[in-house]
Amino acid sequence: MKRFFLIFIAGIISVLFISGCVQMETDTQLTGRIFHSLCSGNQGVQGLIDWEKFKATGVDVGQAYSNIISEKERADYRKAFFYNFAYSFRASGGKTSAFFNWRVKNREGNNTVVAADTKSGKVILFTLTLKNGQRKLTAIDWQQ
């Protein structure tokens, strides 16, 4: 019985530790993971995007998304967005390795702006917004 109790406690501690490690991902790491997933068409991060507020390089994706009523059509829209983002990125010769010096540019309220430099000298900005206790991507844009 004592051995069972110790194994049970060790299991609980392991679960708490593992879940704590997942939450330890920095803003720059999270942003990089979302960006790499977008560029490769990996839809596994779609829950980390605030689709109703999302803006991508001047396009109000959120407005178009909010006008869709059917959940099936919303799922199709998200799938198409990932496909088109990845396709456009590759077709333009984009490489995720061309993005470097990932850093937090600023924090204001619930928003954190993460910046990355490119080999061409441009800076790309990602806005993460804390929503219901979870960080979500709400914008991607080029620094002016």
NUTOR-451296 format. One record per atom (N, C-alpha, C, O, CB): residue in three letters; x, y, z. Coordinates in steps of 0.1 Angstrom, whole numbers, plus 5000, padded with zeros to 4 digits. Glycine has a CB too. Layout:
N
ALAXYZ
...
# end
This chain:
144
MET500849885000
MET500050005000
MET500950135000
MET500650224993
MET499150005012
LYS501950125008
LYS502850245009
LYS503550264996
LYS503750374991
LYS503950225020
ARG503950154989
ARG504550164976
ARG503650224966
ARG504050304958
ARG505050024971
PHE502350184966
PHE501350234957
PHE501250384959
PHE501150464949
PHE500050164959
PHE501150424971
PHE501050564975
PHE502150644969
PHE501950754964
PHE500850584990
LEU503350594971
LEU504550664966
LEU504550684951
LEU504950784945
LEU505850594970
ILE504150574944
ILE504050574929
ILE502950674925
ILE503150744915
ILE503750434924
PHE501850674932
PHE500750764929
PHE501250914930
PHE501050994921
PHE499550744938
ILE501950944941
ILE502451084944
ILE503451114933
ILE503451234928
ILE503051094958
ALA504351024929
ALA505351054919
ALA504651084906
ALA505151164898
ALA506350934918
GLY503651004903
GLY502851034890
GLY502251174890
GLY502251234880
GLY501750924889
ILE501651214901
ILE501051344902
ILE502151454900
ILE501951544893
ILE500351364915
ILE503251434907
ILE504351534906
ILE504851544891
ILE505151644886
ILE505451494915
SER504951424885
SER505351424871
SER504451494862
SER504851574853
SER505551274866
VAL503151474864
VAL502151544855
VAL502251694858
VAL502151774848
VAL500751494859
LEU502351734870
LEU502451884873
LEU503651934867
LEU503652054862
LEU502451904888
PHE504751864868
PHE506051914862
PHE505951924847
PHE506352034842
PHE507151814866
ILE505451824841
ILE505351824826
ILE504351944822
ILE504752014812
ILE504751694821
SER503251954828
SER502352064824
SER502952204827
SER502652294820
SER500952054831
GLY503752214837
GLY504452334840
GLY505452364830
GLY505652484827
GLY505052324854
CYS506152264825
CYS507152284814
CYS506552334802
CYS507152424795
CYS507952154812
VAL505352284798
VAL504652334786
VAL504352484787
VAL504452554777
VAL503352244784
GLN503952524799
GLN503652664801
GLN504852754802
GLN504752874802
GLN502752674813
MET506052694803
MET507252774804
MET507752824791
MET508852884790
MET508252684811
GLU507052784780
GLU507552834767
GLU507452984766
GLU506453044769
GLU506652774755
THR508653044762
THR508653194762
THR507853244750
THR507453174741
THR510153244761
ASP507553374751
ASP506853444740
ASP507553424727
ASP506953404716
ASP506653594743
THR508853434727
THR509653424714
THR509553284709
THR509453254697
THR511053464716
GLN509653184718
GLN509553044714
GLN508253014708
GLN508052944698
GLN509952954726
LEU507153054715
LEU505853034711
LEU505553094697
LEU505053034688
LEU504753084721
THR506053224695
THR505853284683
THR506553214671
THR506053194660
THR506353434684
GLY507853174674
GLY508553104664
GLY507952974660
GLY507952934649
GLY509953074669
ARG507352904670
ARG506652774667
ARG505452804659
ARG505252724649
ARG506252704681
ILE504652904662
ILE503452934654
ILE503952974639
ILE503352924630
ILE502653054660
PHE504953054638
PHE505453104625
PHE505952984617
PHE505552974605
PHE506553204627
HIS506752894623
HIS507252784615
HIS506152694611
HIS506152634600
HIS508252704624
SER505152674619
SER503952594616
SER503152654605
SER502752584595
SER503052574628
LEU502952784605
LEU502252854594
LEU503052834581
LEU502452804570
LEU502153004597
CYS504352854581
CYS505152844569
CYS505252704563
CYS505452684551
CYS506552884572
SER504952604572
SER505052464567
SER503552404565
SER503452294560
SER505752374577
GLY502552484568
GLY501152444566
GLY500652354577
GLY499652284576
GLY501052374553
ASN501452344589
ASN501052264600
ASN499852324608
ASN500052424614
ASN502252234609
GLN498752274606
GLN497552324613
GLN497452294628
GLN496452334634
GLN496252274606
GLY498452234633
GLY498352194647
GLY498352314657
GLY498052294669
GLY499552104650
VAL498752434652
VAL498752554660
VAL497552644658
VAL497552754663
VAL500052624658
GLN496552594651
GLN495452684648
GLN494752734660
GLN494052834660
GLN494552614638
GLY494752654671
GLY494152694683
GLY494952804690
GLY494452864700
GLY494052584693
LEU496152844685
LEU496952944691
LEU496753084684
LEU497553174686
LEU498452904691
ILE495853084675
ILE495553204667
ILE494153254671
ILE493253174671
ILE495653174652
ASP494053384674
ASP492753444677
ASP492153474663
ASP492253594659
ASP492853564686
TRP491453384657
TRP490953404644
TRP490053514642
TRP489953584631
TRP490253274639
GLU489253554652
GLU488253664651
GLU488953794651
GLU488353894648
GLU487253654661
LYS490153804656
LYS490953934657
LYS492153934648
LYS492754044647
LYS491353954672
PHE492453824642
PHE493753814635
PHE493853904622
PHE492953914614
PHE493853664630
LYS495053964622
LYS495354054610
LYS496754004605
LYS497653984613
LYS495354204613
ALA496853984592
ALA498053934586
ALA498454024575
ALA497854034564
ALA497953784581
THR499554094577
THR500154194567
THR499154274560
THR499054284548
THR500954114557
GLY498354344568
GLY497354434563
GLY496054384559
GLY495054454556
GLY497954504551
VAL495854254560
VAL494554184557
VAL493854154570
VAL494454084579
VAL494854054548
ASP492654194571
ASP491854164583
ASP491154034582
ASP490054014578
ASP490754274585
VAL491953934585
VAL491553794584
VAL490353774594
VAL489353704590
VAL492653694588
GLY490453834605
GLY489353824615
GLY488053864611
GLY486953804614
GLY489753894627
GLN487953974603
GLN486654024598
GLN486053924589
GLN484853894590
GLN486854154591
ALA486853864579
ALA486353764570
ALA485853644578
ALA484853584575
ALA487353724560
TYR486753604588
TYR486453484596
TYR485153504604
TYR484353414605
TYR487653454605
SER484953614610
SER483753644618
SER482453644610
SER481453614616
SER483953784625
ASN482553674597
ASN481353664589
ASN480953524585
ASN479853504580
ASN481653744576
ILE481753424588
ILE481453284585
ILE480653234597
ILE481053244608
ILE482653204582
ILE479453174594
ILE478653134605
ILE478852984608
ILE478952944620
ILE477153154602
SER478852904598
SER478952754600
SER480352714605
SER481352764600
SER478752684586
GLU480352634615
GLU481652584620
GLU482452504610
GLU483652504610
GLU481452494633
LYS481752424601
LYS482452354591
LYS483152454581
LYS484252424577
LYS481452264583
GLU482452554577
GLU483052654568
GLU484252734575
GLU485152764569
GLU481952754564
ARG484152754588
ARG485252814596
ARG486452724596
ARG487552764594
ARG484752844610
ALA486152594598
ALA487252494598
ALA487952494584
ALA489152484583
ALA486752354601
ASP487052494573
ASP487652494560
ASP488452624557
ASP489452624550
ASP486452484549
TYR487952734562
TYR488652864561
TYR490052854567
TYR491052904562
TYR487852984567
ARG490152804580
ARG491352794587
ARG492352704579
ARG493552734577
ARG491152734601
LYS491852594574
LYS492652494566
LYS493152564554
LYS494352554550
LYS491752374562
ALA492352634547
ALA492752704535
ALA493752814538
ALA494752844530
ALA491552774527
PHE493552884549
PHE494552984553
PHE495952924555
PHE496952984550
PHE494153054566
PHE496052814562
PHE497352744564
PHE497952704551
PHE499152724548
PHE497152624573
TYR497152644542
TYR497652604529
TYR498152714521
TYR499252714516
TYR496452524522
ASN497352824520
ASN497752944512
ASN498953014518
ASN499853064510
ASN496553034511
PHE499053024531
PHE500153094537
PHE501453014534
PHE502453074530
PHE499953104553
ALA501352884536
ALA502552804534
ALA502952804519
ALA504152814515
ALA502352654538
TYR501952794510
TYR502152794496
TYR502852924491
TYR503852924484
TYR500852764488
SER502253034496
SER502753164492
SER504153184498
SER505053244491
SER501853274498
PHE504453144510
PHE505753154516
PHE506753084508
PHE507853134505
PHE505753104530
ARG506452954504
ARG507452874496
ARG507552934482
ARG508752934477
ARG506952724496
ALA506452974476
ALA506553014462
ALA507353144461
ALA507953174450
ALA505153044457
SER507353224472
SER508153354471
SER509653324475
SER510453424475
SER507553454481
GLY509953204477
GLY511353164480
GLY511653184495
GLY512853184499
GLY512253254472
GLY510653194503
GLY510853214518
GLY511453094524
GLY511152974521
GLY509553244524
LYS512253124534
LYS512853014542
LYS512753064557
LYS513153174560
LYS514352984538
THR512352974565
THR512253014580
THR513653044585
THR513753124595
THR511552904588
SER514652984580
SER516053014585
SER516453154582
SER517453204587
SER516952914578
ALA515753224573
ALA516053364570
ALA515553464581
ALA515853584581
ALA515453404557
PHE514853404591
PHE514353494602
PHE515153454614
PHE515353344618
PHE512853464605
PHE515753564621
PHE516653544632
PHE516553654642
PHE515753754639
PHE518153524627
ASN517253644652
ASN517253754663
ASN515853774668
ASN515353884670
ASN517853884657
TRP515153664672
TRP513853664677
TRP513953734691
TRP514753694699
TRP513153524678
ARG513053834694
ARG513053904706
ARG511753964709
ARG510953984700
ARG514154004706
VAL511553994722
VAL510354074726
VAL510654214724
VAL511554274729
VAL509954044741
LYS509854284715
LYS510054424712
LYS509454514722
LYS510054604727
LYS509454454698
ASN508154474726
ASN507554554737
ASN506354474743
ASN505854384737
ASN507054684732
ARG505954514755
ARG504854454762
ARG503954574766
ARG504454674772
ARG505254364774
GLU502654564763
GLU501754664767
GLU500454604770
GLU499754554761
GLU501654774756
GLY500054614783
GLY498754544787
GLY498754404784
GLY499754334789
GLY497554614780
ASN497854344777
ASN497754204774
ASN498454174761
ASN498454054757
ASN496254164773
ASN499154264755
ASN499754244742
ASN501354244743
ASN501954324751
ASN499454354732
THR501854144736
THR503354134735
THR503754134721
THR503154054713
THR503854004743
VAL504654224717
VAL505054224703
VAL506454154702
VAL507354194709
VAL505154374697
VAL506554054694
VAL507753974692
VAL508254014678
VAL507454014668
VAL507553824693
ALA509554044677
ALA510154084664
ALA511153984660
ALA511753914668
ALA510754224665
ALA511353974647
ALA512453894641
ALA513053964629
ALA512254024622
ALA511953754637
ASP514353964628
ASP515054024617
ASP515053924605
ASP514953804607
ASP516454064621
THR515153984593
THR515353894581
THR516653924575
THR517254034577
THR514153914571
LYS517153834567
LYS518353854560
LYS518353974550
LYS519354034547
LYS518753734552
SER517154014546
SER516954124537
SER516954254544
SER516854364538
SER515654104528
GLY516954254557
GLY517054374565
GLY515654424571
GLY515654514578
GLY517554484557
LYS514654354566
LYS513254384571
LYS513054324585
LYS513754234589
LYS512154334562
VAL512154384593
VAL511754324606
VAL510254284605
VAL509454364601
VAL512054434617
ILE510054164609
ILE508654114610
ILE508154124625
ILE508954084634
ILE508453974604
LEU506954164627
LEU506354174640
LEU505154084642
LEU504354074633
LEU505954324642
PHE505154024653
PHE504053934657
PHE503453984670
PHE504154014679
PHE504553784658
THR502153994670
THR501454034683
THR500853914689
THR499953854683
THR500454154680
LEU501153894702
LEU500553794710
LEU499653864720
LEU500053964726
LEU501553694717
THR498453814721
THR497453874731
THR497053774741
THR496753654737
THR496253934723
LEU497053804753
LEU496653714764
LEU495153724764
LEU494553824767
LEU497253754778
LYS494453604762
LYS493053594761
LYS492553474769
LYS492953364766
LYS492553594746
ASN491753494779
ASN491353394788
ASN492453304793
ASN492353184794
ASN490353304780
GLY493553374797
GLY494653304802
GLY495553234792
GLY496553164797
GLY494253204812
GLN495353244779
GLN496153184769
GLN496653284759
GLN495953374756
GLN495353074762
ARG497953274756
ARG498553364746
ARG498053324732
ARG498153204728
ARG500053364747
LYS497553414724
LYS497153384710
LYS497753494701
LYS497853604704
LYS495553384709
LEU498053444689
LEU498553534679
LEU497453614673
LEU496353554669
LEU499253454667
THR497553744673
THR496553834668
THR496953914656
THR496153974649
THR496053924679
ALA498253924653
ALA498754004642
ALA500153964637
ALA500953924645
ALA498654154645
ILE500353974624
ILE501653964618
ILE501754084608
ILE500854104600
ILE501753824610
ASP502854154610
ASP503054264601
ASP504454304599
ASP505354254607
ASP502254394606
TRP504854374589
TRP506154414587
TRP506354554594
TRP505454634594
TRP506554434572
GLN507454574600
GLN507754694607
GLN507954804596
GLN508554784586
GLN509054694616
GLN507354924599
GLN507455034589
GLN508655114592
GLN508855214584
GLN506155124590
# end
